[in-house]
Amino acid sequence: MAARKKIIAANWKMNHTHREAKSYADLLWTEVGVVNEIEVVLIPPFTAIPALAEALQKNPIARLGAQNMHWEKCGAFTGEISTTMLRALNVNYVVLGHSERRRLFGETDEIINRKITAALSAGLRPIVCVGETLAERDSKRVEEVLKRQIQEGLNGVNSNQFQDLVIAYEPLWAIGTGRTATPEQAQEAHVFIRSVIASISEHPIAAEIRIQYGGSVKPENAEELLRQPDIDGALVGGASLDPRSFAQIIRSAVAVSA
């Protein structure tokens, strides 16, 4: 089996205007240029997607992602974005099930499952986020929570579609807090996630699917995390807002992949 290609994604959340997105792309291009050893994804707010898509056509430093989507192709869903709209803007990836969507906007495993199914049907590649709260970790329910989120989130997904998925393990207690799971904690969770995927799909697919770590990833800890055998990349939040900082994380991933 070929080695899994690491995937480093920048989730800007509700930050950066379309003008800032273009400047970001130009500076990131200056910092890293074309990177072939790993896959880089930039995930801006919806308003910055067209400008970033244009910038990436000129300087192809990364693929383009979106932070959310609706499961319907069109209709009376004020404020929502469809897969059709994202595909028209050359979006490749979409983040689904992020802890902020679950916690702040009430998204359930059922809703996330609808979105995953719709994304795959439209040719988008979901980055599916799973992870536990601090209370769930302290009460030793990590495996129970991860298993439920994966099984219910991927319910009905065909095994041959698993190759288009990326899983992002993001312990909620390590998002935006400055706290990070130790490399050993993250590796343990990634191994378990892979075992759950193997139980609901064909084993070779479980061995091939990429699992990112997300949770206060920064230049100082990226390489140590990425050297773990089952950590196949990073979903980077705050540290991705500065293109120089994100470039350092990209360089760490390249070094690990060499």
C-alpha positions as CSV (number, residue, x, y, z in Angstrom):
1,M,0.0,0.0,0.0
2,A,1.3,3.4,-0.9
3,A,2.0,5.8,2.0
4,R,-0.9,8.1,2.8
5,K,-0.3,11.6,1.4
6,K,-0.5,14.1,4.3
7,I,-3.1,16.8,4.0
8,I,-2.7,20.2,5.7
9,A,-5.8,22.4,5.8
10,A,-6.2,26.0,6.9
11,N,-9.7,26.7,8.4
12,W,-9.9,30.5,8.6
13,K,-13.4,30.3,10.3
14,M,-15.0,33.8,10.3
15,N,-11.8,35.7,9.4
16,H,-10.3,37.4,6.3
17,T,-12.1,39.4,3.7
18,H,-11.9,38.6,-0.1
19,R,-9.1,41.2,-0.4
20,E,-7.2,39.7,2.6
21,A,-7.6,36.3,1.0
22,K,-5.8,37.3,-2.2
23,S,-3.0,38.9,-0.2
24,Y,-2.7,35.8,1.9
25,A,-2.5,33.5,-1.2
26,D,0.2,35.8,-2.7
27,L,2.3,35.7,0.4
28,L,1.9,31.9,0.9
29,W,3.0,31.4,-2.7
30,T,6.1,33.4,-1.9
31,E,6.8,31.4,1.2
32,V,6.3,27.8,-0.1
33,G,5.6,27.8,-3.8
34,V,4.4,24.5,-5.4
35,V,4.4,21.6,-2.9
36,N,4.1,18.1,-4.3
37,E,5.0,16.0,-1.3
38,I,1.7,16.9,0.6
39,E,-1.7,18.3,-0.1
40,V,-2.6,21.8,1.0
41,V,-6.2,23.0,1.4
42,L,-7.3,26.6,2.1
43,I,-10.8,26.9,3.6
44,P,-11.9,30.6,3.7
45,P,-15.3,32.1,4.5
46,F,-17.9,31.9,1.7
47,T,-17.4,35.6,0.7
48,A,-13.7,35.0,0.0
49,I,-14.0,31.8,-2.0
50,P,-14.3,33.5,-5.5
51,A,-11.2,35.7,-4.9
52,L,-9.2,32.8,-3.5
53,A,-10.3,30.6,-6.4
54,E,-9.0,33.2,-8.8
55,A,-5.7,33.6,-6.9
56,L,-5.2,29.8,-6.8
57,Q,-5.6,29.6,-10.6
58,K,-2.7,31.9,-11.0
59,N,-0.6,30.3,-8.2
60,P,-1.7,26.7,-7.6
61,I,-0.4,26.4,-4.0
62,A,-3.5,24.7,-2.7
63,R,-6.9,23.2,-3.2
64,L,-9.9,25.1,-2.2
65,G,-12.3,24.2,0.6
66,A,-15.6,25.5,2.1
67,Q,-16.5,25.6,5.8
68,N,-20.0,24.3,5.5
69,M,-22.9,23.5,3.1
70,H,-26.6,22.5,3.0
71,W,-27.6,19.0,1.9
72,E,-30.2,20.3,-0.6
73,K,-29.1,21.4,-4.1
74,C,-31.4,24.5,-4.1
75,G,-34.5,25.8,-2.4
76,A,-36.0,28.1,0.2
77,F,-33.1,27.9,2.7
78,T,-32.2,31.5,3.5
79,G,-28.5,32.0,4.3
80,E,-27.4,28.5,3.1
81,I,-24.9,27.4,0.5
82,S,-25.5,24.4,-1.8
83,T,-23.1,21.9,-3.3
84,T,-24.0,23.2,-6.7
85,M,-22.8,26.7,-5.8
86,L,-19.5,25.4,-4.3
87,R,-18.8,23.2,-7.3
88,A,-19.3,26.2,-9.6
89,L,-16.5,27.9,-7.7
90,N,-14.1,25.0,-8.1
91,V,-14.3,24.0,-4.4
92,N,-12.8,20.6,-3.8
93,Y,-13.3,20.0,0.0
94,V,-15.9,20.9,2.5
95,V,-15.6,20.8,6.3
96,L,-18.6,19.0,7.9
97,G,-19.4,18.3,11.5
98,H,-17.0,20.8,13.0
99,S,-17.3,21.1,16.7
100,E,-18.5,24.7,16.4
101,R,-21.3,23.7,14.1
102,R,-22.3,21.0,16.5
103,R,-22.0,23.1,19.6
104,L,-23.2,26.5,18.5
105,F,-25.6,25.7,15.7
106,G,-27.1,22.4,17.0
107,E,-26.0,20.2,14.2
108,T,-26.6,16.5,15.0
109,D,-25.0,13.4,13.7
110,E,-28.1,12.9,11.5
111,I,-27.7,16.4,9.9
112,I,-24.0,15.8,9.4
113,N,-24.8,12.5,7.7
114,R,-27.2,14.2,5.3
115,K,-24.5,16.7,4.4
116,I,-21.8,14.1,4.0
117,T,-24.0,12.1,1.6
118,A,-24.9,15.2,-0.4
119,A,-21.3,16.3,-0.6
120,L,-20.1,12.9,-1.9
121,S,-22.9,12.8,-4.4
122,A,-21.9,16.2,-5.8
123,G,-18.2,15.2,-6.1
124,L,-17.0,17.2,-3.1
125,R,-14.6,15.6,-0.6
126,P,-15.8,16.0,3.0
127,I,-13.5,16.7,5.8
128,V,-15.5,15.0,8.6
129,C,-14.8,16.3,12.1
130,V,-15.2,14.1,15.2
131,G,-14.1,14.6,18.8
132,E,-14.9,14.6,22.4
133,T,-15.4,17.2,25.1
134,L,-13.2,17.5,28.2
135,A,-16.0,16.0,30.3
136,E,-16.3,13.1,28.0
137,R,-12.6,12.4,28.1
138,D,-12.5,12.7,31.9
139,S,-15.3,10.2,32.2
140,K,-13.5,7.8,29.8
141,R,-16.1,8.0,27.1
142,V,-13.8,9.0,24.3
143,E,-14.2,5.8,22.3
144,E,-18.0,5.7,22.8
145,V,-18.3,9.3,21.5
146,L,-16.0,8.8,18.5
147,K,-17.6,5.5,17.6
148,R,-21.1,7.1,17.6
149,Q,-20.0,10.1,15.6
150,I,-18.4,8.0,12.9
151,Q,-21.0,5.3,12.6
152,E,-24.0,7.7,12.5
153,G,-22.2,10.3,10.5
154,L,-21.1,7.8,7.8
155,N,-24.4,5.8,7.9
156,G,-25.3,4.7,4.3
157,V,-22.0,5.8,2.8
158,N,-20.8,3.1,0.4
159,S,-17.4,1.6,1.0
160,N,-16.1,2.7,-2.4
161,Q,-16.9,6.3,-1.3
162,F,-14.7,6.2,1.7
163,Q,-11.6,6.9,-0.4
164,D,-13.0,10.4,-0.9
165,L,-13.3,11.1,2.8
166,V,-10.9,12.8,5.2
167,I,-11.5,12.4,8.9
168,A,-10.4,15.2,11.3
169,Y,-10.0,14.3,14.9
170,E,-10.5,17.5,16.9
171,P,-10.8,17.1,20.7
172,L,-13.0,19.9,21.7
173,W,-11.0,20.7,24.8
174,A,-8.0,21.5,22.5
175,I,-9.7,23.9,20.1
176,G,-8.8,27.5,20.5
177,T,-7.6,26.9,24.1
178,G,-3.9,26.7,23.5
179,R,-4.1,23.1,24.9
180,T,-3.1,20.3,22.6
181,A,-3.5,16.6,22.9
182,T,-0.1,15.0,23.4
183,P,1.2,13.2,20.3
184,E,0.5,9.9,22.2
185,Q,-3.1,10.9,23.0
186,A,-3.7,12.0,19.4
187,Q,-2.1,8.8,18.0
188,E,-4.3,6.6,20.2
189,A,-7.5,8.3,19.1
190,H,-6.4,8.1,15.4
191,V,-5.8,4.3,15.8
192,F,-9.2,3.9,17.3
193,I,-10.9,5.9,14.6
194,R,-9.2,3.8,11.9
195,S,-10.5,0.6,13.7
196,V,-14.0,1.9,13.7
197,I,-13.8,2.7,10.0
198,A,-12.5,-0.8,9.4
199,S,-15.5,-2.2,11.2
200,I,-18.0,-0.4,8.9
201,S,-16.1,-0.7,5.6
202,E,-13.6,-2.8,3.9
203,H,-10.3,-3.1,5.8
204,P,-8.1,-1.9,2.9
205,I,-10.1,1.4,2.8
206,A,-9.6,1.9,6.5
207,A,-5.8,1.6,6.0
208,E,-5.9,4.2,3.2
209,I,-8.2,6.9,4.6
210,R,-6.5,10.0,5.8
211,I,-7.1,11.2,9.4
212,Q,-6.0,14.7,10.4
213,Y,-5.5,16.1,13.8
214,G,-7.1,19.4,14.7
215,G,-6.7,21.2,18.0
216,S,-4.3,24.1,18.6
217,V,-1.9,22.9,15.9
218,K,0.9,25.5,15.5
219,P,4.4,25.6,14.1
220,E,5.9,24.6,17.4
221,N,4.1,21.3,17.7
222,A,3.2,20.4,14.1
223,E,6.2,18.2,13.3
224,E,6.0,16.1,16.5
225,L,2.3,15.5,15.9
226,L,2.8,14.7,12.2
227,R,5.5,12.1,12.9
228,Q,2.9,9.9,14.5
229,P,2.2,6.9,12.2
230,D,-1.6,7.4,12.1
231,I,-1.7,11.2,11.9
232,D,-2.0,12.0,8.3
233,G,-2.2,15.8,8.4
234,A,-3.6,18.7,10.3
235,L,-6.8,20.9,10.3
236,V,-5.3,24.2,11.4
237,G,-7.4,27.0,12.9
238,G,-5.8,30.1,14.5
239,A,-2.3,29.4,13.4
240,S,-3.5,29.3,9.8
241,L,-4.6,33.0,9.8
242,D,-1.0,34.2,9.3
243,P,0.4,32.8,6.0
244,R,3.9,32.8,7.4
245,S,2.8,30.7,10.4
246,F,0.8,28.3,8.1
247,A,3.9,28.1,5.8
248,Q,5.9,26.8,8.7
249,I,3.4,24.1,9.3
250,I,3.5,23.1,5.6
251,R,7.2,22.9,5.8
252,S,7.0,20.6,8.8
253,A,4.7,18.3,6.9
254,V,7.0,18.3,3.9
255,A,9.9,17.4,6.2
256,V,8.0,14.6,7.8
257,S,7.0,13.3,4.3
258,A,10.5,13.3,2.9
